[in-house]
């Protein structure tokens, strides 16, 4: 029987391994150029920026070519938004501002077909030619919820009890804002809250996710995060600065 594409990130996490997704990939050509670098997946940004539903098919096709899991962040915890994103080719979904157990259950309900959820019946681009697509999709679809408000941290015990969520991702920017530290993700109170949330997620036997940089990746892995998201722009900025320093030094 034909099979849908394996979800590389989901399988790695199930084995207890670390999975890294690269963010900031806004066009299929850019995704193609980054494909040979060996990342497990691509974080396709549908909450902020210009990406719309019509862009997702080609972005996810580029991911498929390089065996990268396509993970799309949507802008709303709304059933039609979630399953339409999956319908056009996403292998994973990221839902922002999940603050309660009921909201977490709503994500699962929209992301999974019956008997797990109530996702609208439709064959995704990933399911063409796959007669058993519905059952295979339930097994392969990656579900990520964002813990990015202090209210979510306060409700984390109940949220962690919701089944069929693969990753509980602690997002620093909005969390800092919700705590009154706008733009200051390095504030000691914010850092302590993130650390506490990661510890609670891992202690519950669930998978924690984190935004990392070159400077923080070791720390977050040590704190138990297994789903890591990083943007490529910092590398370009650092490399460009180093290159220009060399030019200036060589030019006297």
DOKEGU-273188 format. One record per residue (C-alpha): residue in three letters; y, z, x negated. Coordinates in steps of 0.02 Angstrom, whole numbers. Each point is the difference from the previous one (the first is absolute). Layout:
# DOKEGU-273188
<r type="ALA" north="Y" up="Z" east="X"/>
...
# end
This chain:
# DOKEGU-273188
<r type="UNK" north="0" up="0" east="0"/>
<r type="UNK" north="173" up="-43" east="-69"/>
<r type="UNK" north="97" up="151" east="-63"/>
<r type="UNK" north="186" up="32" east="-2"/>
<r type="UNK" north="81" up="29" east="-169"/>
<r type="UNK" north="-37" up="167" east="-78"/>
<r type="UNK" north="144" up="122" east="1"/>
<r type="UNK" north="8" up="42" east="-185"/>
<r type="UNK" north="118" up="147" east="19"/>
<r type="UNK" north="-100" up="80" east="142"/>
<r type="UNK" north="-164" up="-16" east="-94"/>
<r type="UNK" north="73" up="74" east="-160"/>
<r type="UNK" north="71" up="148" east="93"/>
<r type="UNK" north="-166" up="30" east="87"/>
<r type="UNK" north="-80" up="13" east="-172"/>
<r type="UNK" north="130" up="127" east="-53"/>
<r type="UNK" north="85" up="-122" east="-119"/>
<r type="UNK" north="185" up="-32" east="-24"/>
<r type="UNK" north="76" up="-152" east="85"/>
<r type="UNK" north="169" up="-71" east="-50"/>
<r type="UNK" north="106" up="-113" east="110"/>
<r type="UNK" north="151" up="-95" east="-65"/>
<r type="UNK" north="159" up="-2" east="105"/>
<r type="UNK" north="150" up="-115" east="2"/>
<r type="UNK" north="-95" up="-162" east="27"/>
<r type="UNK" north="103" up="-94" east="128"/>
<r type="UNK" north="-64" up="-179" east="-14"/>
<r type="UNK" north="-171" up="-83" east="-19"/>
<r type="UNK" north="55" up="-78" east="-165"/>
<r type="UNK" north="49" up="169" east="-70"/>
<r type="UNK" north="-166" up="71" east="57"/>
<r type="UNK" north="-90" up="-144" east="-82"/>
<r type="UNK" north="90" up="32" east="-164"/>
<r type="UNK" north="-47" up="184" east="4"/>
<r type="UNK" north="-180" up="-31" east="54"/>
<r type="UNK" north="-74" up="-17" east="-175"/>
<r type="UNK" north="67" up="173" east="-49"/>
<r type="UNK" north="-150" up="84" east="82"/>
<r type="UNK" north="74" up="116" east="131"/>
<r type="UNK" north="-113" up="55" east="142"/>
<r type="UNK" north="121" up="-45" east="137"/>
<r type="UNK" north="175" up="-51" east="51"/>
<r type="UNK" north="118" up="106" east="104"/>
<r type="UNK" north="86" up="-126" east="114"/>
<r type="UNK" north="163" up="74" east="63"/>
<r type="UNK" north="24" up="-29" east="185"/>
<r type="UNK" north="106" up="152" east="39"/>
<r type="UNK" north="145" up="-39" east="-115"/>
<r type="UNK" north="59" up="-171" east="-57"/>
<r type="UNK" north="-26" up="-178" east="62"/>
<r type="UNK" north="-188" up="-15" east="30"/>
<r type="UNK" north="-49" up="-43" east="178"/>
<r type="UNK" north="-163" up="-38" east="92"/>
<r type="UNK" north="10" up="-185" east="-44"/>
<r type="UNK" north="4" up="43" east="-186"/>
<r type="UNK" north="-154" up="110" east="1"/>
<r type="UNK" north="-135" up="-136" east="12"/>
<r type="UNK" north="50" up="-86" east="-163"/>
<r type="UNK" north="33" up="165" east="-89"/>
<r type="UNK" north="-173" up="61" east="46"/>
<r type="UNK" north="-79" up="-166" east="-49"/>
<r type="UNK" north="74" up="21" east="-174"/>
<r type="UNK" north="-77" up="174" east="-5"/>
<r type="UNK" north="-168" up="-73" east="52"/>
<r type="UNK" north="5" up="-126" east="-143"/>
<r type="UNK" north="14" up="140" east="-127"/>
<r type="UNK" north="-117" up="121" east="88"/>
<r type="UNK" north="143" up="120" east="33"/>
<r type="UNK" north="3" up="104" east="159"/>
<r type="UNK" north="150" up="-47" east="107"/>
<r type="UNK" north="81" up="161" east="62"/>
<r type="UNK" north="147" up="-25" east="117"/>
<r type="UNK" north="124" up="135" east="45"/>
<r type="UNK" north="60" up="-25" east="178"/>
<r type="UNK" north="162" up="67" east="72"/>
<r type="UNK" north="-63" up="84" east="158"/>
<r type="UNK" north="-148" up="102" east="59"/>
<r type="UNK" north="-26" up="-118" east="147"/>
<r type="UNK" north="-170" up="-75" east="44"/>
<r type="UNK" north="58" up="-181" east="12"/>
<r type="UNK" north="91" up="9" east="-166"/>
<r type="UNK" north="-152" up="75" east="-87"/>
<r type="UNK" north="-136" up="-113" east="66"/>
<r type="UNK" north="106" up="-157" east="-7"/>
<r type="UNK" north="25" up="35" east="-186"/>
<r type="UNK" north="-188" up="14" east="-21"/>
<r type="UNK" north="-27" up="-155" east="107"/>
<r type="UNK" north="101" up="-109" east="-119"/>
<r type="UNK" north="-100" up="51" east="-153"/>
<r type="UNK" north="41" up="174" east="-65"/>
<r type="UNK" north="-149" up="98" east="-65"/>
<r type="UNK" north="92" up="164" east="10"/>
<r type="UNK" north="140" up="79" east="97"/>
<r type="UNK" north="130" up="129" east="-51"/>
<r type="UNK" north="90" up="91" east="140"/>
<r type="UNK" north="162" up="96" east="-34"/>
<r type="UNK" north="59" up="168" east="66"/>
<r type="UNK" north="-165" up="67" east="65"/>
<r type="UNK" north="54" up="176" east="44"/>
<r type="UNK" north="-133" up="68" east="117"/>
<r type="UNK" north="-187" up="-9" east="31"/>
<r type="UNK" north="33" up="-99" east="160"/>
<r type="UNK" north="100" up="-128" east="-98"/>
<r type="UNK" north="-141" up="-11" east="-128"/>
<r type="UNK" north="-126" up="-29" east="138"/>
<r type="UNK" north="111" up="-138" east="70"/>
<r type="UNK" north="-8" up="-89" east="-169"/>
<r type="UNK" north="-190" up="6" east="2"/>
<r type="UNK" north="-7" up="-55" east="181"/>
<r type="UNK" north="103" up="-156" east="-39"/>
<r type="UNK" north="-89" up="-39" east="-165"/>
<r type="UNK" north="-181" up="12" east="54"/>
<r type="UNK" north="-99" up="-89" east="135"/>
<r type="UNK" north="-109" up="97" east="123"/>
<r type="UNK" north="-94" up="114" east="-7"/>
<r type="UNK" north="116" up="77" east="-132"/>
<r type="UNK" north="165" up="-60" east="72"/>
<r type="UNK" north="75" up="-125" east="121"/>
<r type="UNK" north="70" up="-137" east="-112"/>
<r type="UNK" north="37" up="-156" east="101"/>
<r type="UNK" north="-148" up="-119" east="0"/>
<r type="UNK" north="42" up="-149" east="-109"/>
<r type="UNK" north="-77" up="-83" east="-152"/>
<r type="UNK" north="107" up="28" east="-154"/>
<r type="UNK" north="31" up="-135" east="-129"/>
<r type="UNK" north="-123" up="102" east="-104"/>
<r type="UNK" north="-130" up="-24" east="136"/>
<r type="UNK" north="-12" up="-188" east="19"/>
<r type="UNK" north="-184" up="-50" east="2"/>
<r type="UNK" north="-59" up="181" east="2"/>
<r type="UNK" north="-96" up="32" east="163"/>
<r type="UNK" north="-10" up="187" east="-28"/>
<r type="UNK" north="183" up="15" east="-45"/>
<r type="UNK" north="40" up="147" east="114"/>
<r type="UNK" north="-127" up="117" east="-79"/>
<r type="UNK" north="36" up="-63" east="-176"/>
<r type="UNK" north="187" up="23" east="24"/>
<r type="UNK" north="-25" up="182" east="48"/>
<r type="UNK" north="-94" up="24" east="-163"/>
<r type="UNK" north="121" up="-96" east="-112"/>
<r type="UNK" north="175" up="37" east="68"/>
<r type="UNK" north="99" up="122" east="-107"/>
<r type="UNK" north="107" up="125" east="95"/>
<r type="UNK" north="143" up="89" east="-89"/>
<r type="UNK" north="122" up="122" east="80"/>
<r type="UNK" north="162" up="54" east="-81"/>
<r type="UNK" north="40" up="184" east="-12"/>
<r type="UNK" north="186" up="-20" east="-28"/>
<r type="UNK" north="89" up="130" east="105"/>
<r type="UNK" north="1" up="188" east="-20"/>
<r type="UNK" north="-64" up="15" east="179"/>
<r type="UNK" north="-155" up="-99" east="-54"/>
<r type="UNK" north="-28" up="119" east="-145"/>
<r type="UNK" north="14" up="146" east="120"/>
<r type="UNK" north="-128" up="-83" east="115"/>
<r type="UNK" north="-114" up="-58" east="-141"/>
<r type="UNK" north="-147" up="113" east="44"/>
<r type="UNK" north="-18" up="-82" east="170"/>
<r type="UNK" north="36" up="-176" east="-64"/>
<r type="UNK" north="-138" up="16" east="-130"/>
<r type="UNK" north="-127" up="33" east="137"/>
<r type="UNK" north="20" up="-178" east="68"/>
<r type="UNK" north="-149" up="-109" east="-47"/>
<r type="UNK" north="-1" up="-181" east="-57"/>
<r type="UNK" north="156" up="13" east="-106"/>
<r type="UNK" north="-31" up="-54" east="-179"/>
<r type="UNK" north="158" up="60" east="-86"/>
<r type="UNK" north="132" up="132" east="32"/>
<r type="UNK" north="145" up="-64" east="-105"/>
<r type="UNK" north="138" up="124" east="-44"/>
<r type="UNK" north="160" up="-103" east="-10"/>
<r type="UNK" north="143" up="82" east="-95"/>
<r type="UNK" north="159" up="-90" east="55"/>
<r type="UNK" north="2" up="40" east="185"/>
<r type="UNK" north="-79" up="169" east="-32"/>
<r type="UNK" north="146" up="47" east="-112"/>
<r type="UNK" north="122" up="-62" east="132"/>
<r type="UNK" north="-86" up="101" east="137"/>
<r type="UNK" north="17" up="155" east="-110"/>
<r type="UNK" north="186" up="-24" east="-24"/>
<r type="UNK" north="-13" up="-72" east="-177"/>
<r type="UNK" north="53" up="-180" east="34"/>
<r type="UNK" north="-44" up="-114" east="-146"/>
<r type="UNK" north="-63" up="144" east="-108"/>
<r type="UNK" north="-189" up="-15" east="-8"/>
<r type="UNK" north="-2" up="102" east="-160"/>
<r type="UNK" north="77" up="153" east="82"/>
<r type="UNK" north="-112" up="151" east="-38"/>
<r type="UNK" north="-24" up="38" east="185"/>
<r type="UNK" north="-54" up="-179" east="34"/>
<r type="UNK" north="-117" up="-5" east="-149"/>
<r type="UNK" north="-79" up="165" east="52"/>
<r type="UNK" north="-24" up="-63" east="178"/>
<r type="UNK" north="-83" up="-160" east="-61"/>
<r type="UNK" north="-115" up="98" east="-115"/>
<r type="UNK" north="-47" up="117" east="142"/>
<r type="UNK" north="-38" up="-144" east="117"/>
<r type="UNK" north="-107" up="-91" east="-128"/>
<r type="UNK" north="-97" up="160" east="-33"/>
<r type="UNK" north="-29" up="27" east="186"/>
<r type="UNK" north="-60" up="-179" east="25"/>
<r type="UNK" north="-124" up="7" east="-143"/>
<r type="UNK" north="-59" up="175" east="48"/>
<r type="UNK" north="-43" up="-69" east="172"/>
<r type="UNK" north="-110" up="-132" east="-81"/>
<r type="UNK" north="117" up="-141" east="50"/>
<r type="UNK" north="78" up="-134" east="-111"/>
<r type="UNK" north="179" up="27" east="-59"/>
<r type="UNK" north="121" up="-140" east="-41"/>
<r type="UNK" north="157" up="3" east="-105"/>
<r type="UNK" north="142" up="-109" east="-64"/>
<r type="UNK" north="-11" up="-1" east="-189"/>
<r type="UNK" north="90" up="-63" east="-154"/>
<r type="UNK" north="-54" up="-17" east="-181"/>
<r type="UNK" north="71" up="172" east="-28"/>
<r type="UNK" north="-82" up="87" east="148"/>
<r type="UNK" north="-169" up="-85" east="20"/>
<r type="UNK" north="-95" up="125" east="-108"/>
<r type="UNK" north="74" up="146" east="95"/>
<r type="UNK" north="-44" up="-68" east="171"/>
<r type="UNK" north="-178" up="-43" east="-51"/>
<r type="UNK" north="-20" up="177" east="-65"/>
<r type="UNK" north="63" up="63" east="168"/>
<r type="UNK" north="-137" up="-95" east="89"/>
<r type="UNK" north="83" up="-160" east="60"/>
<r type="UNK" north="-123" up="-145" east="5"/>
<r type="UNK" north="102" up="-134" east="90"/>
<r type="UNK" north="146" up="-45" east="-112"/>
<r type="UNK" north="144" up="-115" east="39"/>
<r type="UNK" north="118" up="-66" east="-133"/>
<r type="UNK" north="137" up="-131" east="-3"/>
<r type="UNK" north="15" up="-130" east="-137"/>
<r type="UNK" north="190" up="-3" east="-8"/>
<r type="UNK" north="11" up="151" east="-116"/>
<r type="UNK" north="-106" up="-89" east="-130"/>
<r type="UNK" north="114" up="-151" east="5"/>
<r type="UNK" north="156" up="108" east="-15"/>
<r type="UNK" north="-71" up="97" east="-147"/>
<r type="UNK" north="-63" up="-156" east="-86"/>
<r type="UNK" north="166" up="-90" east="26"/>
<r type="UNK" north="97" up="147" east="-72"/>
<r type="UNK" north="-115" up="11" east="-151"/>
<r type="UNK" north="14" up="-187" east="-29"/>
<r type="UNK" north="189" up="1" east="10"/>
<r type="UNK" north="7" up="147" east="-120"/>
<r type="UNK" north="-103" up="-101" east="-124"/>
<r type="UNK" north="115" up="-149" east="18"/>
<r type="UNK" north="153" up="108" east="-27"/>
<r type="UNK" north="-77" up="85" east="-151"/>
<r type="UNK" north="-55" up="-165" east="-78"/>
<r type="UNK" north="169" up="-78" east="30"/>
<r type="UNK" north="87" up="136" east="-98"/>
# end
